Amino acid sequence: MIIVTVCVGSSCHLKGSERIVERLQQLIKERKLEDEIVLSGSFCCGKCNRTGVTIRVDDDEFIGITPEGFDAFFEQNIMSRMQ
């Protein structure tokens, strides 16, 4: 089970966290990963960046993820963990 936590604090919200959550939900559904990935939200992770959103995948934290770059992030940092 992979736990993906998306920051939905005010700064990340303004930088596209809502779009990232929607895309993540779509990818999980399309790939039938509902039993493999747990999606959660978190208010401010304290890693505010000028660009993008903070996302935690299990215990690894990534900053600066944009909606435009999310699909590549998903492949590299989430799908690569699937067994």
PyMOL Python script that loads the backbone (N, CA, C, O; Angstrom):
from pymol import cmd

cmd.read_pdbstr("""\
ATOM      1  N   MET A   1       0.848  -1.181   0.000  1.00  0.00           N
ATOM      2  CA  MET A   1       0.000   0.000   0.000  1.00  0.00           C
ATOM      3  C   MET A   1       0.893   1.243   0.000  1.00  0.00           C
ATOM      4  O   MET A   1       1.807   1.363   0.815  1.00  0.00           O
ATOM      5  N   ILE A   2       0.619   2.143  -0.906  1.00  0.00           N
ATOM      6  CA  ILE A   2       1.358   3.402  -1.004  1.00  0.00           C
ATOM      7  C   ILE A   2       0.451   4.516  -0.496  1.00  0.00           C
ATOM      8  O   ILE A   2      -0.708   4.617  -0.898  1.00  0.00           O
ATOM      9  N   ILE A   3       0.988   5.349   0.389  1.00  0.00           N
ATOM     10  CA  ILE A   3       0.225   6.481   0.919  1.00  0.00           C
ATOM     11  C   ILE A   3       0.736   7.754   0.258  1.00  0.00           C
ATOM     12  O   ILE A   3       1.914   8.093   0.365  1.00  0.00           O
ATOM     13  N   VAL A   4      -0.163   8.452  -0.426  1.00  0.00           N
ATOM     14  CA  VAL A   4       0.167   9.703  -1.100  1.00  0.00           C
ATOM     15  C   VAL A   4      -0.594  10.820  -0.398  1.00  0.00           C
ATOM     16  O   VAL A   4      -1.824  10.813  -0.345  1.00  0.00           O
ATOM     17  N   THR A   5       0.149  11.775   0.135  1.00  0.00           N
ATOM     18  CA  THR A   5      -0.447  12.900   0.851  1.00  0.00           C
ATOM     19  C   THR A   5      -0.142  14.181   0.089  1.00  0.00           C
ATOM     20  O   THR A   5       1.018  14.500  -0.170  1.00  0.00           O
ATOM     21  N   VAL A   6      -1.186  14.904  -0.264  1.00  0.00           N
ATOM     22  CA  VAL A   6      -1.047  16.150  -1.010  1.00  0.00           C
ATOM     23  C   VAL A   6      -1.354  17.305  -0.070  1.00  0.00           C
ATOM     24  O   VAL A   6      -2.384  17.311   0.604  1.00  0.00           O
ATOM     25  N   CYS A   7      -0.451  18.288  -0.026  1.00  0.00           N
ATOM     26  CA  CYS A   7      -0.697  19.476   0.784  1.00  0.00           C
ATOM     27  C   CYS A   7      -1.833  20.275   0.149  1.00  0.00           C
ATOM     28  O   CYS A   7      -1.813  20.564  -1.048  1.00  0.00           O
ATOM     29  N   VAL A   8      -2.814  20.623   0.961  1.00  0.00           N
ATOM     30  CA  VAL A   8      -3.939  21.425   0.478  1.00  0.00           C
ATOM     31  C   VAL A   8      -4.037  22.732   1.260  1.00  0.00           C
ATOM     32  O   VAL A   8      -5.090  23.369   1.298  1.00  0.00           O
ATOM     33  N   GLY A   9      -2.928  23.121   1.883  1.00  0.00           N
ATOM     34  CA  GLY A   9      -2.879  24.408   2.578  1.00  0.00           C
ATOM     35  C   GLY A   9      -3.074  25.535   1.586  1.00  0.00           C
ATOM     36  O   GLY A   9      -3.069  25.306   0.377  1.00  0.00           O
ATOM     37  N   SER A  10      -3.246  26.743   2.079  1.00  0.00           N
ATOM     38  CA  SER A  10      -3.608  27.866   1.208  1.00  0.00           C
ATOM     39  C   SER A  10      -2.566  28.133   0.121  1.00  0.00           C
ATOM     40  O   SER A  10      -2.941  28.412  -1.018  1.00  0.00           O
ATOM     41  N   SER A  11      -1.290  28.058   0.431  1.00  0.00           N
ATOM     42  CA  SER A  11      -0.261  28.308  -0.580  1.00  0.00           C
ATOM     43  C   SER A  11      -0.298  27.248  -1.676  1.00  0.00           C
ATOM     44  O   SER A  11      -0.283  27.577  -2.862  1.00  0.00           O
ATOM     45  N   CYS A  12      -0.347  25.980  -1.283  1.00  0.00           N
ATOM     46  CA  CYS A  12      -0.396  24.902  -2.278  1.00  0.00           C
ATOM     47  C   CYS A  12      -1.717  24.907  -3.040  1.00  0.00           C
ATOM     48  O   CYS A  12      -1.755  24.576  -4.225  1.00  0.00           O
ATOM     49  N   HIS A  13      -2.784  25.278  -2.370  1.00  0.00           N
ATOM     50  CA  HIS A  13      -4.073  25.365  -3.060  1.00  0.00           C
ATOM     51  C   HIS A  13      -3.980  26.366  -4.215  1.00  0.00           C
ATOM     52  O   HIS A  13      -4.463  26.102  -5.316  1.00  0.00           O
ATOM     53  N   LEU A  14      -3.357  27.509  -3.951  1.00  0.00           N
ATOM     54  CA  LEU A  14      -3.214  28.529  -4.986  1.00  0.00           C
ATOM     55  C   LEU A  14      -2.301  28.061  -6.121  1.00  0.00           C
ATOM     56  O   LEU A  14      -2.385  28.572  -7.237  1.00  0.00           O
ATOM     57  N   LYS A  15      -1.443  27.106  -5.840  1.00  0.00           N
ATOM     58  CA  LYS A  15      -0.491  26.614  -6.841  1.00  0.00           C
ATOM     59  C   LYS A  15      -0.962  25.343  -7.540  1.00  0.00           C
ATOM     60  O   LYS A  15      -0.211  24.749  -8.313  1.00  0.00           O
ATOM     61  N   GLY A  16      -2.210  24.917  -7.274  1.00  0.00           N
ATOM     62  CA  GLY A  16      -2.781  23.831  -8.064  1.00  0.00           C
ATOM     63  C   GLY A  16      -3.013  22.516  -7.363  1.00  0.00           C
ATOM     64  O   GLY A  16      -3.202  21.497  -8.028  1.00  0.00           O
ATOM     65  N   SER A  17      -3.007  22.499  -6.027  1.00  0.00           N
ATOM     66  CA  SER A  17      -3.196  21.210  -5.355  1.00  0.00           C
ATOM     67  C   SER A  17      -4.541  20.565  -5.698  1.00  0.00           C
ATOM     68  O   SER A  17      -4.636  19.341  -5.778  1.00  0.00           O
ATOM     69  N   GLU A  18      -5.569  21.370  -5.897  1.00  0.00           N
ATOM     70  CA  GLU A  18      -6.881  20.815  -6.244  1.00  0.00           C
ATOM     71  C   GLU A  18      -6.808  20.071  -7.581  1.00  0.00           C
ATOM     72  O   GLU A  18      -7.366  18.983  -7.717  1.00  0.00           O
ATOM     73  N   ARG A  19      -6.125  20.653  -8.557  1.00  0.00           N
ATOM     74  CA  ARG A  19      -5.980  19.998  -9.863  1.00  0.00           C
ATOM     75  C   ARG A  19      -5.140  18.726  -9.748  1.00  0.00           C
ATOM     76  O   ARG A  19      -5.416  17.735 -10.424  1.00  0.00           O
ATOM     77  N   ILE A  20      -4.121  18.752  -8.897  1.00  0.00           N
ATOM     78  CA  ILE A  20      -3.289  17.569  -8.701  1.00  0.00           C
ATOM     79  C   ILE A  20      -4.100  16.448  -8.061  1.00  0.00           C
ATOM     80  O   ILE A  20      -3.998  15.294  -8.479  1.00  0.00           O
ATOM     81  N   VAL A  21      -4.899  16.772  -7.061  1.00  0.00           N
ATOM     82  CA  VAL A  21      -5.734  15.759  -6.413  1.00  0.00           C
ATOM     83  C   VAL A  21      -6.711  15.164  -7.420  1.00  0.00           C
ATOM     84  O   VAL A  21      -6.890  13.947  -7.462  1.00  0.00           O
ATOM     85  N   GLU A  22      -7.336  15.998  -8.222  1.00  0.00           N
ATOM     86  CA  GLU A  22      -8.281  15.504  -9.231  1.00  0.00           C
ATOM     87  C   GLU A  22      -7.587  14.585 -10.229  1.00  0.00           C
ATOM     88  O   GLU A  22      -8.130  13.542 -10.594  1.00  0.00           O
ATOM     89  N   ARG A  23      -6.389  14.964 -10.673  1.00  0.00           N
ATOM     90  CA  ARG A  23      -5.655  14.134 -11.634  1.00  0.00           C
ATOM     91  C   ARG A  23      -5.223  12.824 -10.985  1.00  0.00           C
ATOM     92  O   ARG A  23      -5.286  11.769 -11.617  1.00  0.00           O
ATOM     93  N   LEU A  24      -4.790  12.881  -9.745  1.00  0.00           N
ATOM     94  CA  LEU A  24      -4.391  11.673  -9.034  1.00  0.00           C
ATOM     95  C   LEU A  24      -5.575  10.721  -8.884  1.00  0.00           C
ATOM     96  O   LEU A  24      -5.437   9.517  -9.099  1.00  0.00           O
ATOM     97  N   GLN A  25      -6.726  11.255  -8.519  1.00  0.00           N
ATOM     98  CA  GLN A  25      -7.924  10.416  -8.416  1.00  0.00           C
ATOM     99  C   GLN A  25      -8.251   9.776  -9.765  1.00  0.00           C
ATOM    100  O   GLN A  25      -8.626   8.605  -9.827  1.00  0.00           O
ATOM    101  N   GLN A  26      -8.110  10.538 -10.828  1.00  0.00           N
ATOM    102  CA  GLN A  26      -8.390  10.031 -12.169  1.00  0.00           C
ATOM    103  C   GLN A  26      -7.426   8.902 -12.539  1.00  0.00           C
ATOM    104  O   GLN A  26      -7.851   7.864 -13.046  1.00  0.00           O
ATOM    105  N   LEU A  27      -6.130   9.102 -12.286  1.00  0.00           N
ATOM    106  CA  LEU A  27      -5.139   8.072 -12.611  1.00  0.00           C
ATOM    107  C   LEU A  27      -5.345   6.807 -11.787  1.00  0.00           C
ATOM    108  O   LEU A  27      -5.198   5.699 -12.304  1.00  0.00           O
ATOM    109  N   ILE A  28      -5.682   6.964 -10.517  1.00  0.00           N
ATOM    110  CA  ILE A  28      -5.942   5.802  -9.660  1.00  0.00           C
ATOM    111  C   ILE A  28      -7.120   5.002 -10.205  1.00  0.00           C
ATOM    112  O   ILE A  28      -7.076   3.773 -10.262  1.00  0.00           O
ATOM    113  N   LYS A  29      -8.168   5.710 -10.602  1.00  0.00           N
ATOM    114  CA  LYS A  29      -9.360   5.032 -11.125  1.00  0.00           C
ATOM    115  C   LYS A  29      -9.074   4.368 -12.473  1.00  0.00           C
ATOM    116  O   LYS A  29      -9.433   3.209 -12.684  1.00  0.00           O
ATOM    117  N   GLU A  30      -8.424   5.104 -13.389  1.00  0.00           N
ATOM    118  CA  GLU A  30      -8.126   4.570 -14.721  1.00  0.00           C
ATOM    119  C   GLU A  30      -7.275   3.305 -14.646  1.00  0.00           C
ATOM    120  O   GLU A  30      -7.471   2.370 -15.422  1.00  0.00           O
ATOM    121  N   ARG A  31      -6.340   3.282 -13.719  1.00  0.00           N
ATOM    122  CA  ARG A  31      -5.408   2.152 -13.615  1.00  0.00           C
ATOM    123  C   ARG A  31      -5.839   1.106 -12.592  1.00  0.00           C
ATOM    124  O   ARG A  31      -5.117   0.150 -12.309  1.00  0.00           O
ATOM    125  N   LYS A  32      -7.041   1.316 -12.042  1.00  0.00           N
ATOM    126  CA  LYS A  32      -7.609   0.373 -11.071  1.00  0.00           C
ATOM    127  C   LYS A  32      -6.663   0.123  -9.896  1.00  0.00           C
ATOM    128  O   LYS A  32      -6.370  -1.019  -9.540  1.00  0.00           O
ATOM    129  N   LEU A  33      -6.200   1.217  -9.310  1.00  0.00           N
ATOM    130  CA  LEU A  33      -5.246   1.156  -8.199  1.00  0.00           C
ATOM    131  C   LEU A  33      -5.885   1.503  -6.858  1.00  0.00           C
ATOM    132  O   LEU A  33      -5.183   1.825  -5.899  1.00  0.00           O
ATOM    133  N   GLU A  34      -7.206   1.438  -6.788  1.00  0.00           N
ATOM    134  CA  GLU A  34      -7.912   1.821  -5.569  1.00  0.00           C
ATOM    135  C   GLU A  34      -7.459   1.022  -4.349  1.00  0.00           C
ATOM    136  O   GLU A  34      -7.493   1.535  -3.230  1.00  0.00           O
ATOM    137  N   ASP A  35      -7.038  -0.224  -4.550  1.00  0.00           N
ATOM    138  CA  ASP A  35      -6.594  -1.061  -3.435  1.00  0.00           C
ATOM    139  C   ASP A  35      -5.096  -0.950  -3.185  1.00  0.00           C
ATOM    140  O   ASP A  35      -4.576  -1.563  -2.253  1.00  0.00           O
ATOM    141  N   GLU A  36      -4.398  -0.170  -4.011  1.00  0.00           N
ATOM    142  CA  GLU A  36      -2.943  -0.055  -3.907  1.00  0.00           C
ATOM    143  C   GLU A  36      -2.474   1.305  -3.385  1.00  0.00           C
ATOM    144  O   GLU A  36      -1.404   1.405  -2.785  1.00  0.00           O
ATOM    145  N   ILE A  37      -3.279   2.358  -3.614  1.00  0.00           N
ATOM    146  CA  ILE A  37      -2.866   3.715  -3.260  1.00  0.00           C
ATOM    147  C   ILE A  37      -3.911   4.343  -2.353  1.00  0.00           C
ATOM    148  O   ILE A  37      -5.106   4.316  -2.650  1.00  0.00           O
ATOM    149  N   VAL A  38      -3.451   4.907  -1.250  1.00  0.00           N
ATOM    150  CA  VAL A  38      -4.312   5.662  -0.338  1.00  0.00           C
ATOM    151  C   VAL A  38      -3.989   7.133  -0.554  1.00  0.00           C
ATOM    152  O   VAL A  38      -2.833   7.541  -0.442  1.00  0.00           O
ATOM    153  N   LEU A  39      -4.998   7.923  -0.860  1.00  0.00           N
ATOM    154  CA  LEU A  39      -4.833   9.358  -1.079  1.00  0.00           C
ATOM    155  C   LEU A  39      -5.324  10.103   0.148  1.00  0.00           C
ATOM    156  O   LEU A  39      -6.422   9.855   0.645  1.00  0.00           O
ATOM    157  N   SER A  40      -4.495  11.020   0.630  1.00  0.00           N
ATOM    158  CA  SER A  40      -4.922  11.846   1.758  1.00  0.00           C
ATOM    159  C   SER A  40      -4.456  13.274   1.523  1.00  0.00           C
ATOM    160  O   SER A  40      -3.606  13.542   0.673  1.00  0.00           O
ATOM    161  N   GLY A  41      -5.031  14.176   2.295  1.00  0.00           N
ATOM    162  CA  GLY A  41      -4.661  15.580   2.219  1.00  0.00           C
ATOM    163  C   GLY A  41      -4.073  16.024   3.544  1.00  0.00           C
ATOM    164  O   GLY A  41      -4.318  15.421   4.589  1.00  0.00           O
ATOM    165  N   SER A  42      -3.298  17.082   3.479  1.00  0.00           N
ATOM    166  CA  SER A  42      -2.687  17.621   4.679  1.00  0.00           C
ATOM    167  C   SER A  42      -2.693  19.136   4.585  1.00  0.00           C
ATOM    168  O   SER A  42      -2.392  19.703   3.535  1.00  0.00           O
ATOM    169  N   PHE A  43      -3.032  19.781   5.673  1.00  0.00           N
ATOM    170  CA  PHE A  43      -2.889  21.226   5.697  1.00  0.00           C
ATOM    171  C   PHE A  43      -1.421  21.541   5.860  1.00  0.00           C
ATOM    172  O   PHE A  43      -0.667  20.695   6.341  1.00  0.00           O
ATOM    173  N   CYS A  44      -1.004  22.684   5.491  1.00  0.00           N
ATOM    174  CA  CYS A  44       0.385  23.122   5.342  1.00  0.00           C
ATOM    175  C   CYS A  44       1.433  22.152   5.890  1.00  0.00           C
ATOM    176  O   CYS A  44       1.474  21.835   7.079  1.00  0.00           O
ATOM    177  N   CYS A  45       2.271  21.704   4.968  1.00  0.00           N
ATOM    178  CA  CYS A  45       3.384  20.807   5.314  1.00  0.00           C
ATOM    179  C   CYS A  45       4.616  21.597   5.740  1.00  0.00           C
ATOM    180  O   CYS A  45       5.621  21.017   6.152  1.00  0.00           O
ATOM    181  N   GLY A  46       4.536  22.922   5.640  1.00  0.00           N
ATOM    182  CA  GLY A  46       5.653  23.762   6.035  1.00  0.00           C
ATOM    183  C   GLY A  46       6.789  23.782   5.040  1.00  0.00           C
ATOM    184  O   GLY A  46       7.903  24.177   5.384  1.00  0.00           O
ATOM    185  N   LYS A  47       6.535  23.368   3.825  1.00  0.00           N
ATOM    186  CA  LYS A  47       7.576  23.323   2.788  1.00  0.00           C
ATOM    187  C   LYS A  47       7.201  24.226   1.617  1.00  0.00           C
ATOM    188  O   LYS A  47       7.516  23.918   0.467  1.00  0.00           O
ATOM    189  N   CYS A  48       6.537  25.330   1.904  1.00  0.00           N
ATOM    190  CA  CYS A  48       6.067  26.225   0.853  1.00  0.00           C
ATOM    191  C   CYS A  48       7.217  26.619  -0.073  1.00  0.00           C
ATOM    192  O   CYS A  48       8.331  26.894   0.372  1.00  0.00           O
ATOM    193  N   ASN A  49       6.922  26.637  -1.339  1.00  0.00           N
ATOM    194  CA  ASN A  49       7.902  26.903  -2.370  1.00  0.00           C
ATOM    195  C   ASN A  49       7.287  27.916  -3.319  1.00  0.00           C
ATOM    196  O   ASN A  49       6.065  28.040  -3.387  1.00  0.00           O
ATOM    197  N   ARG A  50       8.099  28.623  -4.032  1.00  0.00           N
ATOM    198  CA  ARG A  50       7.576  29.609  -4.977  1.00  0.00           C
ATOM    199  C   ARG A  50       6.751  28.952  -6.086  1.00  0.00           C
ATOM    200  O   ARG A  50       5.825  29.558  -6.625  1.00  0.00           O
ATOM    201  N   THR A  51       7.092  27.734  -6.412  1.00  0.00           N
ATOM    202  CA  THR A  51       6.414  27.021  -7.489  1.00  0.00           C
ATOM    203  C   THR A  51       5.929  25.680  -6.981  1.00  0.00           C
ATOM    204  O   THR A  51       6.673  24.960  -6.314  1.00  0.00           O
ATOM    205  N   GLY A  52       4.703  25.342  -7.286  1.00  0.00           N
ATOM    206  CA  GLY A  52       4.224  23.991  -7.071  1.00  0.00           C
ATOM    207  C   GLY A  52       3.774  23.629  -5.671  1.00  0.00           C
ATOM    208  O   GLY A  52       3.725  24.452  -4.758  1.00  0.00           O
ATOM    209  N   VAL A  53       3.451  22.363  -5.554  1.00  0.00           N
ATOM    210  CA  VAL A  53       2.768  21.779  -4.404  1.00  0.00           C
ATOM    211  C   VAL A  53       3.697  20.779  -3.728  1.00  0.00           C
ATOM    212  O   VAL A  53       4.558  20.185  -4.377  1.00  0.00           O
ATOM    213  N   THR A  54       3.518  20.594  -2.411  1.00  0.00           N
ATOM    214  CA  THR A  54       4.268  19.585  -1.675  1.00  0.00           C
ATOM    215  C   THR A  54       3.457  18.299  -1.632  1.00  0.00           C
ATOM    216  O   THR A  54       2.275  18.305  -1.289  1.00  0.00           O
ATOM    217  N   ILE A  55       4.111  17.198  -1.984  1.00  0.00           N
ATOM    218  CA  ILE A  55       3.475  15.879  -1.988  1.00  0.00           C
ATOM    219  C   ILE A  55       4.377  14.912  -1.239  1.00  0.00           C
ATOM    220  O   ILE A  55       5.590  14.887  -1.451  1.00  0.00           O
ATOM    221  N   ARG A  56       3.778  14.115  -0.361  1.00  0.00           N
ATOM    222  CA  ARG A  56       4.517  13.075   0.344  1.00  0.00           C
ATOM    223  C   ARG A  56       4.067  11.726  -0.204  1.00  0.00           C
ATOM    224  O   ARG A  56       2.870  11.453  -0.294  1.00  0.00           O
ATOM    225  N   VAL A  57       5.024  10.892  -0.565  1.00  0.00           N
ATOM    226  CA  VAL A  57       4.755   9.526  -1.014  1.00  0.00           C
ATOM    227  C   VAL A  57       5.411   8.625   0.020  1.00  0.00           C
ATOM    228  O   VAL A  57       6.636   8.541   0.106  1.00  0.00           O
ATOM    229  N   ASP A  58       4.572   7.952   0.805  1.00  0.00           N
ATOM    230  CA  ASP A  58       5.044   7.225   1.979  1.00  0.00           C
ATOM    231  C   ASP A  58       5.839   8.202   2.851  1.00  0.00           C
ATOM    232  O   ASP A  58       5.263   9.176   3.337  1.00  0.00           O
ATOM    233  N   ASP A  59       7.126   7.980   3.063  1.00  0.00           N
ATOM    234  CA  ASP A  59       7.909   8.870   3.922  1.00  0.00           C
ATOM    235  C   ASP A  59       8.769   9.863   3.147  1.00  0.00           C
ATOM    236  O   ASP A  59       9.528  10.623   3.747  1.00  0.00           O
ATOM    237  N   ASP A  60       8.659   9.863   1.828  1.00  0.00           N
ATOM    238  CA  ASP A  60       9.462  10.760   0.997  1.00  0.00           C
ATOM    239  C   ASP A  60       8.650  11.994   0.632  1.00  0.00           C
ATOM    240  O   ASP A  60       7.497  11.892   0.211  1.00  0.00           O
ATOM    241  N   GLU A  61       9.267  13.164   0.797  1.00  0.00           N
ATOM    242  CA  GLU A  61       8.575  14.420   0.537  1.00  0.00           C
ATOM    243  C   GLU A  61       9.157  15.081  -0.710  1.00  0.00           C
ATOM    244  O   GLU A  61      10.373  15.131  -0.893  1.00  0.00           O
ATOM    245  N   PHE A  62       8.270  15.584  -1.559  1.00  0.00           N
ATOM    246  CA  PHE A  62       8.653  16.233  -2.804  1.00  0.00           C
ATOM    247  C   PHE A  62       8.029  17.614  -2.828  1.00  0.00           C
ATOM    248  O   PHE A  62       6.841  17.763  -2.543  1.00  0.00           O
ATOM    249  N   ILE A  63       8.813  18.625  -3.164  1.00  0.00           N
ATOM    250  CA  ILE A  63       8.274  19.981  -3.222  1.00  0.00           C
ATOM    251  C   ILE A  63       8.326  20.499  -4.650  1.00  0.00           C
ATOM    252  O   ILE A  63       9.123  20.036  -5.466  1.00  0.00           O
ATOM    253  N   GLY A  64       7.462  21.467  -4.938  1.00  0.00           N
ATOM    254  CA  GLY A  64       7.472  22.109  -6.245  1.00  0.00           C
ATOM    255  C   GLY A  64       6.816  21.319  -7.356  1.00  0.00           C
ATOM    256  O   GLY A  64       7.159  21.506  -8.523  1.00  0.00           O
ATOM    257  N   ILE A  65       5.877  20.437  -7.024  1.00  0.00           N
ATOM    258  CA  ILE A  65       5.193  19.643  -8.055  1.00  0.00           C
ATOM    259  C   ILE A  65       4.065  20.476  -8.653  1.00  0.00           C
ATOM    260  O   ILE A  65       3.202  20.976  -7.932  1.00  0.00           O
ATOM    261  N   THR A  66       4.079  20.620  -9.959  1.00  0.00           N
ATOM    262  CA  THR A  66       3.051  21.414 -10.633  1.00  0.00           C
ATOM    263  C   THR A  66       2.021  20.502 -11.292  1.00  0.00           C
ATOM    264  O   THR A  66       2.312  19.343 -11.585  1.00  0.00           O
ATOM    265  N   PRO A  67       0.822  21.021 -11.523  1.00  0.00           N
ATOM    266  CA  PRO A  67      -0.174  20.222 -12.237  1.00  0.00           C
ATOM    267  C   PRO A  67       0.335  19.777 -13.609  1.00  0.00           C
ATOM    268  O   PRO A  67       0.043  18.664 -14.047  1.00  0.00           O
ATOM    269  N   GLU A  68       1.090  20.636 -14.285  1.00  0.00           N
ATOM    270  CA  GLU A  68       1.598  20.319 -15.616  1.00  0.00           C
ATOM    271  C   GLU A  68       2.635  19.192 -15.569  1.00  0.00           C
ATOM    272  O   GLU A  68       2.745  18.415 -16.518  1.00  0.00           O
ATOM    273  N   GLY A  69       3.380  19.100 -14.496  1.00  0.00           N
ATOM    274  CA  GLY A  69       4.411  18.078 -14.380  1.00  0.00           C
ATOM    275  C   GLY A  69       3.981  16.862 -13.575  1.00  0.00           C
ATOM    276  O   GLY A  69       4.788  15.972 -13.309  1.00  0.00           O
ATOM    277  N   PHE A  70       2.707  16.823 -13.186  1.00  0.00           N
ATOM    278  CA  PHE A  70       2.274  15.760 -12.286  1.00  0.00           C
ATOM    279  C   PHE A  70       2.319  14.375 -12.910  1.00  0.00           C
ATOM    280  O   PHE A  70       2.691  13.419 -12.229  1.00  0.00           O
ATOM    281  N   ASP A  71       1.953  14.230 -14.181  1.00  0.00           N
ATOM    282  CA  ASP A  71       1.938  12.891 -14.786  1.00  0.00           C
ATOM    283  C   ASP A  71       3.330  12.253 -14.752  1.00  0.00           C
ATOM    284  O   ASP A  71       3.461  11.065 -14.456  1.00  0.00           O
ATOM    285  N   ALA A  72       4.360  13.032 -15.051  1.00  0.00           N
ATOM    286  CA  ALA A  72       5.732  12.512 -14.990  1.00  0.00           C
ATOM    287  C   ALA A  72       6.095  12.171 -13.553  1.00  0.00           C
ATOM    288  O   ALA A  72       6.726  11.144 -13.300  1.00  0.00           O
ATOM    289  N   PHE A  73       5.704  13.020 -12.610  1.00  0.00           N
ATOM    290  CA  PHE A  73       5.942  12.746 -11.189  1.00  0.00           C
ATOM    291  C   PHE A  73       5.269  11.443 -10.784  1.00  0.00           C
ATOM    292  O   PHE A  73       5.866  10.634 -10.073  1.00  0.00           O
ATOM    293  N   PHE A  74       4.041  11.232 -11.224  1.00  0.00           N
ATOM    294  CA  PHE A  74       3.282  10.026 -10.900  1.00  0.00           C
ATOM    295  C   PHE A  74       4.030   8.782 -11.371  1.00  0.00           C
ATOM    296  O   PHE A  74       4.163   7.813 -10.625  1.00  0.00           O
ATOM    297  N   GLU A  75       4.511   8.813 -12.600  1.00  0.00           N
ATOM    298  CA  GLU A  75       5.228   7.657 -13.147  1.00  0.00           C
ATOM    299  C   GLU A  75       6.527   7.401 -12.383  1.00  0.00           C
ATOM    300  O   GLU A  75       6.828   6.264 -12.020  1.00  0.00           O
ATOM    301  N   GLN A  76       7.285   8.457 -12.144  1.00  0.00           N
ATOM    302  CA  GLN A  76       8.611   8.321 -11.539  1.00  0.00           C
ATOM    303  C   GLN A  76       8.583   8.010 -10.049  1.00  0.00           C
ATOM    304  O   GLN A  76       9.439   7.277  -9.554  1.00  0.00           O
ATOM    305  N   ASN A  77       7.612   8.556  -9.336  1.00  0.00           N
ATOM    306  CA  ASN A  77       7.665   8.477  -7.875  1.00  0.00           C
ATOM    307  C   ASN A  77       6.539   7.672  -7.232  1.00  0.00           C
ATOM    308  O   ASN A  77       6.589   7.380  -6.037  1.00  0.00           O
ATOM    309  N   ILE A  78       5.534   7.316  -8.010  1.00  0.00           N
ATOM    310  CA  ILE A  78       4.448   6.499  -7.455  1.00  0.00           C
ATOM    311  C   ILE A  78       4.397   5.149  -8.159  1.00  0.00           C
ATOM    312  O   ILE A  78       4.470   4.106  -7.511  1.00  0.00           O
ATOM    313  N   MET A  79       4.271   5.165  -9.479  1.00  0.00           N
ATOM    314  CA  MET A  79       4.188   3.892 -10.204  1.00  0.00           C
ATOM    315  C   MET A  79       5.461   3.070 -10.050  1.00  0.00           C
ATOM    316  O   MET A  79       5.407   1.840 -10.077  1.00  0.00           O
ATOM    317  N   SER A  80       6.598   3.725  -9.892  1.00  0.00           N
ATOM    318  CA  SER A  80       7.849   2.980  -9.733  1.00  0.00           C
ATOM    319  C   SER A  80       7.888   2.183  -8.435  1.00  0.00           C
ATOM    320  O   SER A  80       8.708   1.275  -8.293  1.00  0.00           O
ATOM    321  N   ARG A  81       7.018   2.509  -7.492  1.00  0.00           N
ATOM    322  CA  ARG A  81       6.959   1.792  -6.205  1.00  0.00           C
ATOM    323  C   ARG A  81       6.006   0.598  -6.241  1.00  0.00           C
ATOM    324  O   ARG A  81       5.963  -0.200  -5.304  1.00  0.00           O
ATOM    325  N   MET A  82       5.247   0.483  -7.324  1.00  0.00           N
ATOM    326  CA  MET A  82       4.271  -0.600  -7.415  1.00  0.00           C
ATOM    327  C   MET A  82       5.001  -1.917  -7.649  1.00  0.00           C
ATOM    328  O   MET A  82       5.965  -1.979  -8.412  1.00  0.00           O
ATOM    329  N   GLN A  83       4.530  -2.969  -6.982  1.00  0.00           N
ATOM    330  CA  GLN A  83       5.166  -4.274  -7.152  1.00  0.00           C
ATOM    331  C   GLN A  83       4.224  -5.240  -7.819  1.00  0.00           C
ATOM    332  O   GLN A  83       4.584  -6.395  -8.047  1.00  0.00           O
TER     333      GLN A  83
END
""", "prot")
cmd.dss("prot")
cmd.show_as("cartoon", "prot")
cmd.util.cbc("prot")
cmd.orient("prot")
